[in-house]
């Protein structure tokens, strides 16, 4: 057994106790607190107690492919576990399964394949890395683990964002930990107990609103087997991070397009019409305009993207000029944003390129571009920089937190600058308000369960 930080040892003890009392544990540890290493320690202890025990680790693709293997390899002299990574082609996955390793790591997307490939699973313990990826009770991956749950001695769930969109996200995740003992065996039961219908049309409910006492009661119900830890509490030496909003004025021609699209749900550009058929499409189109472009409508899918302005790229240039040659991590939302960024800065490299992470950490990548969905998990970039720029503000709190945590995590030695490029009086400002609201709930949940454990 190897040396852990005190807070990691707390998490190990909590999990081992929860396995005995509940058969599952949620470790809601902030990004950068070492969830992977803590989980390896837990598996090592359990394997020492029962050498026949085998573990299945289910993770997003990048952590499954890279992070877990790297951490197991890094500490291989300090634990007794052998492992196989079950990713890639079907032939490569079958070869990994044939190893019959103590720890098998597979990505979430291949869980359904594994379910059909193997009728009887040899794994009696499961680690779900990024448990929030199982928050949808209708998803096939959730249904696989729900059906097989009774065959596991325990399930360990890891995430730093347990409720990215609200309390409704908790039911499916918690079910995998305790088979429904705390929050109900069905999502219908969960809703009936703690929620009331909000926005709806006939019998179709679009929003479920928590009852007045729901938050407190839910936290009490899961506090015995779910533990949260915040980086700001445990990593007292971590440099602080600062969010810097760059409030930009939309150029008048672009504003004309934006206002007309918002008012009329359609706008004529270059002899063709771009329309928004519903509120969701409208939000997407307005976001495109704030990014300086507008994609064609479904009636003319092969038409070119209309370029409107480069206000945000101009502001990025100002940030680059003031950065003193520091490397910058740039998040984009649209392919057109990326193409214009690379046309202006050919030195830009992409997350996902072979060797790019090592090059970044050596200081050889002036601009590293990433889509939030490709950089949520498994990227440790803190050694190479401390400046993040969001060309477009995301709606998702998970994208926001996980993206920033690529730099704002353990091992960072400088204060992290997080720059948001926001156009005034547009959907950008609404996105910022939505993020702040969701972040408030997220922090409350994380703090609540941590406080409960401290008191106990």
C-alpha positions, 0 to 999 in steps of 0.5 A: 500500500502506498502513501496517500494524502490525508484526505485521500486516506479519509476517502478510502476509509469512507468507501470501505465502510460504505461497501460494508453498510450499503454495498456502494459508495459515491466519492464526489471529489473535486477535480484535481483531488486524485480520484484515480489514485484513491480508487487504485488504493481501494482496489488494492486493499480489497484485492489483498483481502480477497485475491480472487476479486476482479474489478471492472473500471468503466470510464470515458474514452480518454481516461479509459485509454490513457489515464487509468493505464498511466496511473496503474503503470506509474504506481505498479511497484506499490500495488498488487494489481495487474490490468488490461485496457479494453478499448479499440477495435472488437479484436483488440477488446477481445484480446484484453478480455482474454488476459483475465486481468485483475482490473479490466478498464473499458470505456462507457461507450463499449459497455453495451458491447461488453454486455452482449459479448459476455453473458457471465461477468467475472467482475464482482466490483465495479468502479464507475469513473465519472458517474455523472455519465450515468445520470440518464436512466433511459440510457443503454449504459445505465440499463446494462449496469442496473440489470447486472447490479445484483451480481456486484459486491460493490460499486464505487462511483467517482465524479466531481460534478454529481448534479450538473443540471439539478437534483433530478440528475442524482437518482440514476447515479445513486441507484447504481450505488445502493440499488434504490434504497435511498432515493427509490427503486424507480425514477417515478418514485423519486419524482413523486416523493421530492418533486412537482411538475413544472413546465408541461404540455398535457401529460408531458412534463418538461421540468420537475421542480424540487419540493421545498424540503427536497434538497435537505432530505435528499442530502440526508438520505445519501450522506451515509455512503456519498462523500464530497471533498472540495479542492479549495478545502483540501489543497490549501496550497493550490493557487487561486483561479480568476474568471475574467469576463471580456464584455464585447460589443457586437458589431452593428451589422451582426446585431441587425442579424441577431435582433432580426433572428430573435424577433422573426425566427428567420433572417435572409442572408446572401439570397437565402433564408436561415430559420429557427423552427423552435426555441432550441434551434433559435438558441443554437442559431443565436449562439452561432451569431455571437461566435461571428458566424451563421450556419445554413438551415436544413433546407440548404445544408450544403450552403457555406457558413456565413461569416459575420465578424471576428470580434472574439478572435480579435479579443483573443489576439489581445489576450495573446499579446498580453500573455507574454508568450505563455501557452493558452488553452482555447475552448471553442464550440463550433467548427467554424470558430476552430477553422478561423482560429487556425487560419489566423494562428497556424501554430494552433494544435488540437487536443487529440493529436498524437504527442500534443499533451507531452509537447504542451507540458514541455512548453512547445504549444503556443495555442492548444484548441479543444472542444469541451466534449473532447477535454472533459476527462483524462487531460492533465495540462497543469504543467504547461500553462495557466491561461484558459480562454472560452471563445464561446460560453457553454451551457453545460456546467460540467463542460465548464468545470471539467474544462477549467480543471484541465489547468486548475488542478493539483500540480498547478503552481500559478494562479489560473486565468479563465477568460470568457469572451461575452457579447453584451445583451446577447445569449452569451450573458444568459449562458453566464447566468445559467452557469452561475445558477447551476454552479450554486447548486453544484457547490451546495451539494458538494459542500453539504455532503462534505460537512455531514461527513466532517460532523460525523 
